[in-house]
Amino acid sequence: MYVIFGASGNAGFATATALRRAGHAVRAVLRDTRRGTQHSDRLAALGCEVVFADLGDRASVAEAIRGARAVQILCPVPMADAHPEATMRKMIDAAAGALRAAPPETVLALSDYGAELEGNTGITRIYHYLEQQLKPVSTRLILLRSAEHMQNWRRTIPAALASGVLASFHHPLDKRFPTVAAQDVGVAAAELLLDQARGHGTRVVSIEGPRRISATYVANVLAEISNRDIVARELPHDQWAPVLLRAGLSERHVQLIADLYDVHNAGKIDVEFGMPERRFGKTELVEVFAPIVAGLSDQPRMERV
């Protein structure tokens, strides 16, 4: 039995799909019974066993992983939480405790570029904590560190289409940085879970997309898809907090994101130097953006202005 936490997300669903196609039993773990019906139906249609768990409760996590041969774990970022770091650390502690008490053969953690760094790296420092808490688990541990997900730009697309301006936290606009499609992360995770060639111990793997991009490149791709003139502009640092607060994030969440982009723009968030095992997804940014823009087709017809 392969247990996949976060199976309703782009990466988790891709992992569950790949494992089911390979003929393996999958238990998909979801965390919100109020909004989980659509996701659970989709996963059940794949043939997954679907369960709900409170990720902050060790007993609930222990029940979800009962009988597992392998577990794929992640730490979701709570979007409407006054204390997101405390909540994420609580979820990590619950998962690590349950896994230490009943370790499966394999644990794969979805982590981030920069998770090896100590110090203040914003949200990334929580993934550093995740990795450190999982390392004592007496099992085969795989740390799959991914670059920024291409899907993260989804929140900025409607405003860019409406205004013709893509506001970017990435400075400068021509700075090239790694990204990856979330589904490529999920497929790579499934391949690693099925790879029994490696023995016990910790295996660290990085994954990013087929090319590095810049904010200018993102704007050009969006312009091509939407048939509109769209330009990238640096969002001034003093506007970061107001923009994020208007998006509904708490003050502490805003600070985590600002700290992350400060370190990112300083060039410190990247694949770990000397990383021996690197993977590259095949999905291009245009393939991720096209269905997002198509989903906005109920808006007025897009014409070049």
PEUR-V798341 format. One record per pair of residues at least 6 apart in sequence whose C-alpha atoms are under 8 Angstrom apart, sorted by the first residue. I is the first residue (numbers start at 1). J is the second residue. Records with the same first field share a line. If there is no record, write none. Layout:
BEGIN
I=J ; J
END
This chain:
BEGIN
1=24 ; 25 ; 26 ; 27 ; 67 ; 68 ; 69 ; 70
2=24 ; 25 ; 26 ; 27 ; 68 ; 69 ; 70 ; 71 ; 72
3=26 ; 27 ; 28 ; 29 ; 64 ; 65 ; 68 ; 69 ; 70 ; 71 ; 72
4=12 ; 15 ; 16 ; 26 ; 27 ; 28 ; 29 ; 71 ; 72 ; 73
5=12 ; 28 ; 29 ; 30 ; 71 ; 72 ; 73 ; 74
6=12 ; 13 ; 28 ; 29 ; 30 ; 31 ; 73 ; 74 ; 76
7=13 ; 15 ; 16 ; 28 ; 29 ; 30 ; 43
8=30 ; 39 ; 40 ; 43
10=182 ; 183 ; 186
11=182 ; 183 ; 184 ; 185 ; 186 ; 187
12=183 ; 186
13=43 ; 183 ; 186
14=183 ; 184 ; 186 ; 187
15=183 ; 186 ; 187 ; 188 ; 189 ; 190
16=26 ; 28 ; 48 ; 190
17=46
18=187 ; 190
19=25 ; 26 ; 190
20=26 ; 46 ; 47 ; 48
25=48 ; 49
26=47 ; 48 ; 49
27=48 ; 49 ; 50 ; 51
28=43 ; 48 ; 49 ; 50 ; 51
29=50 ; 51 ; 52 ; 53 ; 64
30=36 ; 40 ; 50 ; 51 ; 52 ; 53
31=52 ; 53 ; 54 ; 55
32=52 ; 53
33=52
40=50
43=49 ; 50
44=50
51=64
52=64
53=60 ; 61 ; 64
54=60 ; 61
55=61 ; 91 ; 94 ; 95
56=87 ; 90 ; 91 ; 92 ; 93 ; 94 ; 95
57=91 ; 94
58=93 ; 94 ; 95 ; 97 ; 98
59=98
61=94 ; 95 ; 98
62=95 ; 98 ; 99 ; 102
65=71
67=104
68=104
69=104 ; 105 ; 106
70=104 ; 105 ; 106 ; 107 ; 108 ; 193
71=104 ; 106 ; 107 ; 108
72=107 ; 108 ; 109 ; 110
73=95 ; 107 ; 108 ; 109 ; 110
74=109 ; 110 ; 111
75=88 ; 91 ; 92 ; 110 ; 127 ; 130
76=88
77=84 ; 88
78=84 ; 87 ; 88
79=249
80=248 ; 249 ; 250
81=87 ; 249 ; 250 ; 253
82=250 ; 251 ; 252 ; 253
83=250 ; 252 ; 253
84=252 ; 253
85=123 ; 126 ; 253
88=126
89=126 ; 129 ; 130
92=130 ; 133
93=133
96=133 ; 134 ; 137
99=137
100=136 ; 137 ; 138
103=137 ; 138 ; 139
104=139
105=139 ; 140
106=139 ; 140 ; 141 ; 142 ; 193
107=139 ; 140 ; 141 ; 142
108=141 ; 142 ; 143 ; 144 ; 189 ; 193
109=131 ; 141 ; 142 ; 143 ; 144
110=143 ; 144 ; 145 ; 146
111=127 ; 130 ; 131 ; 143 ; 144 ; 145 ; 146
112=124 ; 127 ; 144 ; 145 ; 146 ; 147 ; 148
113=124 ; 145 ; 146 ; 147 ; 148 ; 206 ; 269 ; 270 ; 271 ; 272
114=121 ; 124 ; 128 ; 268 ; 269 ; 270 ; 271 ; 272
115=124 ; 125 ; 126 ; 127 ; 128 ; 131 ; 145
116=128 ; 272
117=125 ; 128
118=125 ; 128
119=125
120=259
121=256 ; 259 ; 260 ; 263
122=255 ; 256 ; 257 ; 258 ; 259 ; 260 ; 261
123=256 ; 257 ; 259 ; 260
124=260
131=143
134=141
135=141 ; 202
139=200 ; 201
140=199 ; 200 ; 201 ; 202 ; 203
141=200 ; 201 ; 202 ; 203
142=192 ; 202 ; 203 ; 204 ; 205
143=202 ; 203 ; 204 ; 205
144=189 ; 204 ; 205 ; 206 ; 207
145=204 ; 205 ; 206 ; 207
146=179 ; 180 ; 185 ; 206 ; 207 ; 208
147=178 ; 179 ; 180 ; 206 ; 207 ; 208 ; 270 ; 271
148=178 ; 179 ; 180
149=179 ; 180 ; 181 ; 182
150=179 ; 180 ; 181 ; 182 ; 285 ; 288
151=181 ; 182 ; 288 ; 289
154=289 ; 292
156=166 ; 167
157=166 ; 293
158=296
159=165 ; 166
160=166 ; 167 ; 230
161=226 ; 228 ; 230
164=228 ; 229 ; 230 ; 231
165=230 ; 231 ; 232 ; 233
166=219 ; 230 ; 231 ; 232 ; 233
167=232 ; 233 ; 234 ; 235
168=215 ; 232 ; 233 ; 234 ; 235
169=234 ; 235 ; 240 ; 261
170=215 ; 234 ; 261 ; 264 ; 265
171=234 ; 265
172=234 ; 265
173=214 ; 215 ; 216 ; 232 ; 233 ; 234
174=214 ; 215 ; 216
175=213 ; 214 ; 215
176=212 ; 213 ; 214 ; 215
177=212 ; 213 ; 214 ; 270
178=208 ; 209 ; 211 ; 212 ; 213 ; 270
179=208 ; 209 ; 211 ; 212 ; 213
180=207 ; 208 ; 209 ; 210 ; 281 ; 283
181=208 ; 209 ; 281 ; 283 ; 284 ; 285 ; 288
184=281 ; 282 ; 283
185=207 ; 281
188=279
204=275 ; 277
205=275 ; 276 ; 277 ; 278 ; 279
206=271 ; 275 ; 277 ; 278 ; 279
207=278 ; 279 ; 280 ; 281
208=279 ; 280 ; 281
209=280 ; 281 ; 282 ; 283 ; 284
210=280 ; 281 ; 282 ; 283 ; 284
211=284
215=232
216=231 ; 232
218=232 ; 285
219=230 ; 231 ; 232
220=230 ; 231
221=285 ; 286
222=230 ; 286 ; 289
223=229 ; 230
225=286 ; 289 ; 290 ; 293
226=293 ; 302 ; 303
227=302 ; 303 ; 304
228=302 ; 303 ; 304 ; 305
229=304 ; 305
240=258
241=251 ; 254 ; 255 ; 258
244=254
245=251 ; 254
263=269
END
